[in-house]
Amino acid sequence: IMANQVIRDLVSDSRGDFFFIIIRDKYTNISKKEQLTICIWWFDNELEAHEDFFGFYHVPDTTSETIVSVIKDVLLRLLLSLVSC
């Protein structure tokens, strides 16, 4: 519950008229499952850069279609527009 609240607070800070950049990386965890890490880099009103970690997401495979689908899903859940990306 606390993690979800922190993410909601981060998103409310980063949502606005400014653009953001998605930083993603994938790795295989100790149990041999592929995971995608998503961070978002954004600028505040003073044009200071911020980088926020939004989570690890399980992916069944590492094809570009799967990775794009997960990124779109995360942005949709966070109410962030692809237009600003």
N, CA, C and O atoms as CSV, one atom per row, in Angstrom:
chain,resi,resn,atom,element,x,y,z
A,1,ILE,N,N,0.837,-1.195,0.000
A,1,ILE,CA,C,0.000,0.000,0.000
A,1,ILE,C,C,0.874,1.247,0.000
A,1,ILE,O,O,0.594,2.211,-0.712
A,2,MET,N,N,1.936,1.221,0.806
A,2,MET,CA,C,2.822,2.386,0.866
A,2,MET,C,C,3.531,2.612,-0.464
A,2,MET,O,O,3.677,3.753,-0.901
A,3,ALA,N,N,3.976,1.524,-1.116
A,3,ALA,CA,C,4.659,1.652,-2.407
A,3,ALA,C,C,3.735,2.271,-3.442
A,3,ALA,O,O,4.160,3.124,-4.221
A,4,ASN,N,N,2.476,1.849,-3.459
A,4,ASN,CA,C,1.513,2.420,-4.404
A,4,ASN,C,C,1.298,3.902,-4.145
A,4,ASN,O,O,1.173,4.681,-5.090
A,5,GLN,N,N,1.253,4.298,-2.896
A,5,GLN,CA,C,1.081,5.712,-2.568
A,5,GLN,C,C,2.292,6.529,-3.011
A,5,GLN,O,O,2.137,7.636,-3.526
A,6,VAL,N,N,3.480,5.998,-2.815
A,6,VAL,CA,C,4.705,6.692,-3.253
A,6,VAL,C,C,4.684,6.875,-4.764
A,6,VAL,O,O,5.002,7.954,-5.263
A,7,ILE,N,N,4.313,5.831,-5.494
A,7,ILE,CA,C,4.258,5.926,-6.960
A,7,ILE,C,C,3.209,6.946,-7.386
A,7,ILE,O,O,3.451,7.730,-8.303
A,8,ARG,N,N,2.045,6.948,-6.733
A,8,ARG,CA,C,1.007,7.938,-7.047
A,8,ARG,C,C,1.524,9.362,-6.820
A,8,ARG,O,O,1.263,10.259,-7.623
A,9,ASP,N,N,2.255,9.560,-5.724
A,9,ASP,CA,C,2.816,10.881,-5.436
A,9,ASP,C,C,3.846,11.284,-6.484
A,9,ASP,O,O,3.863,12.431,-6.929
A,10,LEU,N,N,4.708,10.344,-6.882
A,10,LEU,CA,C,5.711,10.642,-7.902
A,10,LEU,C,C,5.056,11.009,-9.223
A,10,LEU,O,O,5.481,11.948,-9.896
A,11,VAL,N,N,4.035,10.274,-9.586
A,11,VAL,CA,C,3.350,10.540,-10.848
A,11,VAL,C,C,2.660,11.883,-10.811
A,11,VAL,O,O,2.688,12.621,-11.796
A,12,SER,N,N,2.038,12.215,-9.688
A,12,SER,CA,C,1.369,13.513,-9.609
A,12,SER,C,C,2.378,14.652,-9.713
A,12,SER,O,O,2.049,15.718,-10.235
A,13,ASP,N,N,3.592,14.446,-9.229
A,13,ASP,CA,C,4.650,15.459,-9.369
A,13,ASP,C,C,5.103,15.581,-10.816
A,13,ASP,O,O,5.363,16.687,-11.289
A,14,SER,N,N,5.202,14.462,-11.524
A,14,SER,CA,C,5.767,14.472,-12.872
A,14,SER,C,C,4.736,14.746,-13.947
A,14,SER,O,O,5.112,15.068,-15.074
A,15,ARG,N,N,3.457,14.631,-13.646
A,15,ARG,CA,C,2.416,14.850,-14.640
A,15,ARG,C,C,2.268,16.345,-14.855
A,15,ARG,O,O,2.268,17.115,-13.895
A,16,GLY,N,N,2.145,16.749,-16.078
A,16,GLY,CA,C,1.987,18.173,-16.359
A,16,GLY,C,C,2.230,18.458,-17.820
A,16,GLY,O,O,2.053,17.591,-18.676
A,17,ASP,N,N,2.628,19.656,-18.093
A,17,ASP,CA,C,2.820,20.083,-19.468
A,17,ASP,C,C,4.230,19.808,-19.967
A,17,ASP,O,O,4.595,20.283,-21.042
A,18,PHE,N,N,5.026,19.063,-19.226
A,18,PHE,CA,C,6.395,18.797,-19.600
A,18,PHE,C,C,6.540,17.385,-20.145
A,18,PHE,O,O,5.714,16.512,-19.878
A,19,PHE,N,N,7.578,17.182,-20.894
A,19,PHE,CA,C,7.799,15.856,-21.455
A,19,PHE,C,C,8.566,14.984,-20.473
A,19,PHE,O,O,9.177,15.473,-19.522
A,20,PHE,N,N,8.520,13.693,-20.723
A,20,PHE,CA,C,9.262,12.753,-19.903
A,20,PHE,C,C,9.928,11.727,-20.796
A,20,PHE,O,O,9.554,11.564,-21.958
A,21,ILE,N,N,10.894,11.052,-20.263
A,21,ILE,CA,C,11.659,10.043,-20.984
A,21,ILE,C,C,11.556,8.737,-20.214
A,21,ILE,O,O,11.721,8.716,-18.995
A,22,ILE,N,N,11.283,7.649,-20.921
A,22,ILE,CA,C,11.217,6.342,-20.276
A,22,ILE,C,C,12.593,5.704,-20.342
A,22,ILE,O,O,13.213,5.645,-21.404
A,23,ILE,N,N,13.058,5.234,-19.213
A,23,ILE,CA,C,14.315,4.487,-19.154
A,23,ILE,C,C,13.933,3.065,-18.795
A,23,ILE,O,O,13.298,2.830,-17.767
A,24,ARG,N,N,14.308,2.131,-19.623
A,24,ARG,CA,C,13.935,0.756,-19.342
A,24,ARG,C,C,15.153,-0.136,-19.497
A,24,ARG,O,O,16.071,0.148,-20.266
A,25,ASP,N,N,15.128,-1.216,-18.745
A,25,ASP,CA,C,16.187,-2.213,-18.818
A,25,ASP,C,C,15.545,-3.544,-18.504
A,25,ASP,O,O,14.543,-3.593,-17.791
A,26,LYS,N,N,16.092,-4.608,-19.015
A,26,LYS,CA,C,15.550,-5.920,-18.698
A,26,LYS,C,C,16.653,-6.771,-18.118
A,26,LYS,O,O,17.833,-6.593,-18.420
A,27,TYR,N,N,16.244,-7.689,-17.286
A,27,TYR,CA,C,17.211,-8.604,-16.703
A,27,TYR,C,C,16.491,-9.886,-16.310
A,27,TYR,O,O,15.263,-9.924,-16.236
A,28,THR,N,N,17.256,-10.918,-16.063
A,28,THR,CA,C,16.712,-12.184,-15.589
A,28,THR,C,C,17.028,-12.284,-14.104
A,28,THR,O,O,18.183,-12.169,-13.695
A,29,ASN,N,N,15.981,-12.501,-13.295
A,29,ASN,CA,C,16.217,-12.572,-11.855
A,29,ASN,C,C,16.736,-13.956,-11.463
A,29,ASN,O,O,16.922,-14.822,-12.318
A,30,ILE,N,N,16.961,-14.152,-10.197
A,30,ILE,CA,C,17.576,-15.383,-9.705
A,30,ILE,C,C,16.728,-16.627,-10.006
A,30,ILE,O,O,17.257,-17.735,-10.101
A,31,SER,N,N,15.418,-16.440,-10.154
A,31,SER,CA,C,14.544,-17.572,-10.473
A,31,SER,C,C,14.361,-17.747,-11.979
A,31,SER,O,O,13.454,-18.451,-12.421
A,32,LYS,N,N,15.228,-17.103,-12.763
A,32,LYS,CA,C,15.259,-17.218,-14.230
A,32,LYS,C,C,14.037,-16.614,-14.920
A,32,LYS,O,O,13.675,-17.050,-16.013
A,33,LYS,N,N,13.390,-15.614,-14.300
A,33,LYS,CA,C,12.255,-14.929,-14.904
A,33,LYS,C,C,12.719,-13.591,-15.454
A,33,LYS,O,O,13.462,-12.858,-14.803
A,34,GLU,N,N,12.270,-13.289,-16.656
A,34,GLU,CA,C,12.597,-12.005,-17.277
A,34,GLU,C,C,11.805,-10.903,-16.597
A,34,GLU,O,O,10.606,-11.048,-16.359
A,35,GLN,N,N,12.480,-9.793,-16.281
A,35,GLN,CA,C,11.811,-8.640,-15.694
A,35,GLN,C,C,12.244,-7.382,-16.425
A,35,GLN,O,O,13.360,-7.276,-16.933
A,36,LEU,N,N,11.331,-6.447,-16.459
A,36,LEU,CA,C,11.576,-5.162,-17.083
A,36,LEU,C,C,11.582,-4.106,-15.982
A,36,LEU,O,O,10.655,-4.049,-15.174
A,37,THR,N,N,12.605,-3.279,-15.945
A,37,THR,CA,C,12.701,-2.187,-14.994
A,37,THR,C,C,12.279,-0.911,-15.716
A,37,THR,O,O,12.736,-0.638,-16.826
A,38,ILE,N,N,11.407,-0.134,-15.084
A,38,ILE,CA,C,10.964,1.110,-15.712
A,38,ILE,C,C,11.219,2.281,-14.771
A,38,ILE,O,O,10.792,2.287,-13.616
A,39,CYS,N,N,11.927,3.269,-15.303
A,39,CYS,CA,C,12.158,4.540,-14.617
A,39,CYS,C,C,11.684,5.632,-15.567
A,39,CYS,O,O,11.675,5.446,-16.784
A,40,ILE,N,N,11.298,6.750,-15.018
A,40,ILE,CA,C,10.890,7.878,-15.842
A,40,ILE,C,C,11.719,9.089,-15.446
A,40,ILE,O,O,11.868,9.412,-14.267
A,41,TRP,N,N,12.245,9.738,-16.453
A,41,TRP,CA,C,13.046,10.939,-16.292
A,41,TRP,C,C,12.181,12.098,-16.731
A,41,TRP,O,O,11.652,12.073,-17.842
A,42,TRP,N,N,12.017,13.114,-15.901
A,42,TRP,CA,C,11.147,14.234,-16.230
A,42,TRP,C,C,11.711,15.538,-15.682
A,42,TRP,O,O,12.644,15.536,-14.878
A,43,PHE,N,N,11.136,16.649,-16.125
A,43,PHE,CA,C,11.590,17.979,-15.726
A,43,PHE,C,C,10.484,18.704,-14.959
A,43,PHE,O,O,9.310,18.614,-15.316
A,44,ASP,N,N,10.870,19.423,-13.905
A,44,ASP,CA,C,9.891,20.198,-13.144
A,44,ASP,C,C,9.781,21.615,-13.718
A,44,ASP,O,O,10.362,21.919,-14.760
A,45,ASN,N,N,9.029,22.473,-13.026
A,45,ASN,CA,C,8.805,23.841,-13.514
A,45,ASN,C,C,10.083,24.665,-13.610
A,45,ASN,O,O,10.156,25.607,-14.399
A,46,GLU,N,N,11.090,24.318,-12.810
A,46,GLU,CA,C,12.375,25.026,-12.863
A,46,GLU,C,C,13.342,24.353,-13.839
A,46,GLU,O,O,14.525,24.688,-13.879
A,47,LEU,N,N,12.836,23.412,-14.615
A,47,LEU,CA,C,13.599,22.638,-15.595
A,47,LEU,C,C,14.712,21.808,-14.956
A,47,LEU,O,O,15.736,21.538,-15.583
A,48,GLU,N,N,14.500,21.410,-13.709
A,48,GLU,CA,C,15.414,20.474,-13.059
A,48,GLU,C,C,15.009,19.059,-13.433
A,48,GLU,O,O,13.827,18.717,-13.440
A,49,ALA,N,N,16.005,18.245,-13.744
A,49,ALA,CA,C,15.733,16.863,-14.141
A,49,ALA,C,C,15.523,15.988,-12.908
A,49,ALA,O,O,16.195,16.153,-11.890
A,50,HIS,N,N,14.578,15.053,-13.018
A,50,HIS,CA,C,14.289,14.078,-11.964
A,50,HIS,C,C,14.231,12.699,-12.594
A,50,HIS,O,O,13.760,12.550,-13.721
A,51,GLU,N,N,14.700,11.704,-11.886
A,51,GLU,CA,C,14.601,10.321,-12.352
A,51,GLU,C,C,13.928,9.512,-11.253
A,51,GLU,O,O,14.429,9.436,-10.131
A,52,ASP,N,N,12.789,8.906,-11.583
A,52,ASP,CA,C,12.023,8.143,-10.605
A,52,ASP,C,C,11.860,6.698,-11.058
A,52,ASP,O,O,11.558,6.423,-12.219
A,53,PHE,N,N,12.064,5.793,-10.128
A,53,PHE,CA,C,11.897,4.363,-10.362
A,53,PHE,C,C,10.431,4.013,-10.165
A,53,PHE,O,O,9.836,4.367,-9.147
A,54,PHE,N,N,9.839,3.308,-11.149
A,54,PHE,CA,C,8.430,2.959,-11.068
A,54,PHE,C,C,8.179,1.472,-10.897
A,54,PHE,O,O,7.040,1.070,-10.662
A,55,GLY,N,N,9.196,0.656,-11.005
A,55,GLY,CA,C,8.968,-0.741,-10.666
A,55,GLY,C,C,9.623,-1.750,-11.581
A,55,GLY,O,O,10.189,-1.430,-12.626
A,56,PHE,N,N,9.513,-2.989,-11.128
A,56,PHE,CA,C,9.933,-4.151,-11.899
A,56,PHE,C,C,8.668,-4.802,-12.433
A,56,PHE,O,O,7.693,-4.954,-11.696
A,57,TYR,N,N,8.670,-5.186,-13.691
A,57,TYR,CA,C,7.503,-5.798,-14.313
A,57,TYR,C,C,7.912,-7.101,-14.984
A,57,TYR,O,O,8.865,-7.144,-15.762
A,58,HIS,N,N,7.173,-8.166,-14.669
A,58,HIS,CA,C,7.449,-9.472,-15.270
A,58,HIS,C,C,7.065,-9.435,-16.744
A,58,HIS,O,O,6.003,-8.926,-17.100
A,59,VAL,N,N,7.926,-9.972,-17.597
A,59,VAL,CA,C,7.624,-10.101,-19.021
A,59,VAL,C,C,7.836,-11.558,-19.434
A,59,VAL,O,O,8.844,-12.160,-19.063
A,60,PRO,N,N,6.906,-12.127,-20.192
A,60,PRO,CA,C,7.035,-13.524,-20.596
A,60,PRO,C,C,8.172,-13.756,-21.590
A,60,PRO,O,O,8.738,-14.847,-21.660
A,61,ASP,N,N,8.501,-12.701,-22.365
A,61,ASP,CA,C,9.608,-12.782,-23.316
A,61,ASP,C,C,10.136,-11.374,-23.542
A,61,ASP,O,O,9.564,-10.407,-23.039
A,62,THR,N,N,11.206,-11.254,-24.285
A,62,THR,CA,C,11.828,-9.942,-24.475
A,62,THR,C,C,11.716,-9.445,-25.910
A,62,THR,O,O,12.585,-8.721,-26.397
A,63,THR,N,N,10.641,-9.839,-26.579
A,63,THR,CA,C,10.423,-9.304,-27.927
A,63,THR,C,C,10.025,-7.841,-27.823
A,63,THR,O,O,9.517,-7.400,-26.792
A,64,SER,N,N,10.253,-7.103,-28.878
A,64,SER,CA,C,9.918,-5.682,-28.860
A,64,SER,C,C,8.425,-5.462,-28.648
A,64,SER,O,O,8.029,-4.501,-27.989
A,65,GLU,N,N,7.585,-6.352,-29.204
A,65,GLU,CA,C,6.138,-6.221,-29.031
A,65,GLU,C,C,5.751,-6.326,-27.552
A,65,GLU,O,O,4.923,-5.557,-27.063
A,66,THR,N,N,6.354,-7.278,-26.853
A,66,THR,CA,C,6.047,-7.459,-25.438
A,66,THR,C,C,6.512,-6.269,-24.618
A,66,THR,O,O,5.772,-5.777,-23.766
A,67,ILE,N,N,7.722,-5.805,-24.862
A,67,ILE,CA,C,8.269,-4.677,-24.102
A,67,ILE,C,C,7.441,-3.417,-24.334
A,67,ILE,O,O,7.135,-2.699,-23.382
A,68,VAL,N,N,7.076,-3.138,-25.578
A,68,VAL,CA,C,6.245,-1.969,-25.884
A,68,VAL,C,C,4.879,-2.100,-25.213
A,68,VAL,O,O,4.348,-1.123,-24.685
A,69,SER,N,N,4.319,-3.290,-25.234
A,69,SER,CA,C,3.023,-3.522,-24.601
A,69,SER,C,C,3.080,-3.248,-23.095
A,69,SER,O,O,2.177,-2.616,-22.547
A,70,VAL,N,N,4.127,-3.715,-22.432
A,70,VAL,CA,C,4.272,-3.484,-20.987
A,70,VAL,C,C,4.463,-1.998,-20.705
A,70,VAL,O,O,3.863,-1.468,-19.770
A,71,ILE,N,N,5.281,-1.323,-21.492
A,71,ILE,CA,C,5.498,0.116,-21.290
A,71,ILE,C,C,4.194,0.883,-21.462
A,71,ILE,O,O,3.883,1.761,-20.658
A,72,LYS,N,N,3.425,0.560,-22.507
A,72,LYS,CA,C,2.141,1.227,-22.721
A,72,LYS,C,C,1.192,0.967,-21.553
A,72,LYS,O,O,0.480,1.871,-21.115
A,73,ASP,N,N,1.182,-0.258,-21.054
A,73,ASP,CA,C,0.328,-0.606,-19.930
A,73,ASP,C,C,0.710,0.190,-18.681
A,73,ASP,O,O,-0.162,0.695,-17.974
A,74,VAL,N,N,2.001,0.301,-18.412
A,74,VAL,CA,C,2.469,1.056,-17.245
A,74,VAL,C,C,2.077,2.523,-17.382
A,74,VAL,O,O,1.594,3.121,-16.422
A,75,LEU,N,N,2.276,3.110,-18.557
A,75,LEU,CA,C,1.914,4.516,-18.760
A,75,LEU,C,C,0.411,4.725,-18.608
A,75,LEU,O,O,-0.028,5.728,-18.046
A,76,LEU,N,N,-0.371,3.780,-19.109
A,76,LEU,CA,C,-1.820,3.873,-18.975
A,76,LEU,C,C,-2.233,3.828,-17.508
A,76,LEU,O,O,-3.076,4.613,-17.073
A,77,ARG,N,N,-1.643,2.914,-16.749
A,77,ARG,CA,C,-1.960,2.810,-15.319
A,77,ARG,C,C,-1.557,4.064,-14.543
A,77,ARG,O,O,-2.214,4.443,-13.573
A,78,LEU,N,N,-0.470,4.703,-14.982
A,78,LEU,CA,C,0.018,5.900,-14.302
A,78,LEU,C,C,-0.635,7.183,-14.834
A,78,LEU,O,O,-0.345,8.282,-14.360
A,79,LEU,N,N,-1.518,7.026,-15.824
A,79,LEU,CA,C,-2.195,8.158,-16.462
A,79,LEU,C,C,-1.205,9.135,-17.090
A,79,LEU,O,O,-1.394,10.350,-17.038
A,80,LEU,N,N,-0.156,8.589,-17.680
A,80,LEU,CA,C,0.830,9.401,-18.395
A,80,LEU,C,C,0.618,9.198,-19.900
A,80,LEU,O,O,0.438,8.069,-20.357
A,81,SER,N,N,0.639,10.265,-20.646
A,81,SER,CA,C,0.364,10.210,-22.068
A,81,SER,C,C,1.625,9.888,-22.875
A,81,SER,O,O,2.707,10.409,-22.605
A,82,LEU,N,N,1.450,9.013,-23.874
A,82,LEU,CA,C,2.566,8.731,-24.790
A,82,LEU,C,C,2.953,9.966,-25.584
A,82,LEU,O,O,4.093,10.084,-26.032
A,83,VAL,N,N,2.022,10.880,-25.759
A,83,VAL,CA,C,2.296,12.117,-26.506
A,83,VAL,C,C,3.410,12.920,-25.820
A,83,VAL,O,O,4.211,13.576,-26.486
A,84,SER,N,N,3.452,12.862,-24.501
A,84,SER,CA,C,4.464,13.620,-23.746
A,84,SER,C,C,5.790,12.895,-23.640
A,84,SER,O,O,6.757,13.428,-23.097
A,85,CYS,N,N,5.831,11.692,-24.154
A,85,CYS,CA,C,7.031,10.865,-24.036
A,85,CYS,C,C,8.017,11.196,-25.147
A,85,CYS,O,O,9.092,10.601,-25.216
